[in-house]
Amino acid sequence: MKAFLSGDKIAEFHATFFKGTMYRIVACSGDNSSVPFSIIDKSGKVLFSNDQYSMKPYWDFVMEGDLDCIIEARLSDSSKTSGVV
């Protein structure tokens, strides 16, 4: 999945994760700058944010149950004009 962003816009990707499955979420940009991203459940609870992990470009996890989530990605502060995530 990818999105073209400009300014402070946020890309939203809807995903369903299934119990017992291993996943890797990877975020990158066209200019190799870091991409802030978060995984949020349908109630708005942030399950993971790479802001809390030194802007790590990926996250590996195994689901404990089936869950519909939103993956939000935005441009880093250093690339606020436009870009692809």
Backbone hydrogen bonds in HBPLUS format (Angstrom, degrees):
<---DONOR---> <-ACCEPTOR-->    atom                        ^
c    i                          cat <-CA-CA->   ^        H-A-AA   ^      H-
h    n   atom  resd res      DA  || num        DHA   H-A  angle D-A-AA Bond
n    s   type  num  typ     dist DA aas  dist angle  dist       angle   num
A0085-VAL N   A0003-ALA O   2.91 MM  82  5.49 158.7  1.96 158.4 164.4     1
A0005-LEU N   A0083-GLY O   2.72 MM  78  5.42 171.6  1.72 175.0 175.3     2
A0083-GLY N   A0005-LEU O   2.85 MM  78  5.42 148.1  1.95 153.1 154.4     3
A0009-LYS N   A0006-SER O   3.24 MM   3  5.95 167.1  2.26 138.5 141.1     4
A0007-GLY N   A0080-LYS O   3.08 MM  73  5.03 118.7  2.48 139.3 150.3     5
A0007-GLY N   A0081-THR O   3.03 MM  74  5.17 154.7  2.10 122.0 128.8     6
A0011-ALA N   A0073-ALA O   2.80 MM  62  5.19 164.3  1.82 165.4 164.8     7
A0073-ALA N   A0011-ALA O   2.99 MM  62  5.19 152.8  2.07 139.8 147.5     8
A0013-PHE N   A0071-ILE O   2.88 MM  58  5.00 154.2  1.95 141.3 149.8     9
A0071-ILE N   A0013-PHE O   2.75 MM  58  5.00 169.2  1.76 151.3 155.0    10
A0015-ALA N   A0069-CYS O   2.97 MM  54  5.37 169.2  1.98 147.4 149.0    11
A0069-CYS N   A0015-ALA O   2.77 MM  54  5.37 172.5  1.78 167.4 169.5    12
A0017-PHE N   A0067-LEU O   2.82 MM  50  5.26 171.5  1.82 156.8 156.3    13
A0067-LEU N   A0017-PHE O   2.82 MM  50  5.26 157.5  1.87 153.7 157.8    14
A0021-THR N   A0018-PHE O   3.21 MM   3  5.85 158.8  2.25 140.5 141.3    15
A0020-GLY N   A0063-MET O   2.89 MM  43  5.41 172.2  1.89 141.1 139.8    16
A0063-MET N   A0021-THR O   3.35 MM  42  6.02 153.6  2.43 150.1 151.5    17
A0023-TYR N   A0061-PHE O   2.76 MM  38  5.43 165.8  1.78 166.9 172.0    18
A0061-PHE N   A0023-TYR O   2.98 MM  38  5.43 156.7  2.04 145.8 150.8    19
A0025-ILE N   A0059-TRP O   2.93 MM  34  5.26 159.9  1.97 147.9 151.4    20
A0059-TRP N   A0025-ILE O   2.87 MM  34  5.26 137.2  2.06 142.4 154.1    21
A0027-ALA N   A0057-PRO O   2.86 MM  30  5.39 163.8  1.88 158.8 162.8    22
A0032-ASN N   A0029-SER O   3.33 MM   3  5.22 167.0  2.34 106.9 107.5    23
A0074-ARG N   A0036-PRO O   3.14 MM  38  5.78 149.2  2.24 160.1 167.4    24
A0050-ASN N   A0037-PHE O   3.09 MM  13  5.96 161.4  2.12 168.8 174.5    25
A0038-SER N   A0072-GLU O   2.88 MM  34  5.22 149.9  1.97 145.0 154.0    26
A0072-GLU N   A0038-SER O   2.89 MM  34  5.22 156.7  1.94 148.9 155.9    27
A0039-ILE N   A0048-PHE O   2.82 MM   9  5.17 156.5  1.87 146.6 151.6    28
A0047-LEU N   A0039-ILE O   2.75 MM   8  5.48 154.1  1.81 153.6 162.1    29
A0048-PHE N   A0039-ILE O   3.39 MM   9  5.17 152.3  2.47 137.0 137.7    30
A0040-ILE N   A0070-ILE O   2.86 MM  30  5.18 163.3  1.89 152.5 158.2    31
A0070-ILE N   A0040-ILE O   2.78 MM  30  5.18 156.2  1.83 153.4 161.5    32
A0041-ASP N   A0045-LYS O   2.96 MM   4  5.47 161.4  2.00 153.2 154.4    33
A0044-GLY N   A0041-ASP O   2.91 MM   3  5.42 163.0  1.94 119.2 124.4    34
A0052-GLN N   A0049-SER O   3.13 MM   3  5.90 157.9  2.18 119.4 123.7    35
A0053-TYR N   A0050-ASN O   3.01 MM   3  4.89 159.8  2.05 102.4 108.8    36
A0055-MET N   A0050-ASN O   2.89 MM   5  4.77 139.8  2.05 159.0 152.4    37
A0056-LYS N   A0053-TYR O   3.08 MM   3  5.79 144.3  2.21 120.6 128.5    38
A0079-SER N   A0076-SER O   2.99 MM   3  5.45 157.2  2.04 114.0 121.0    39
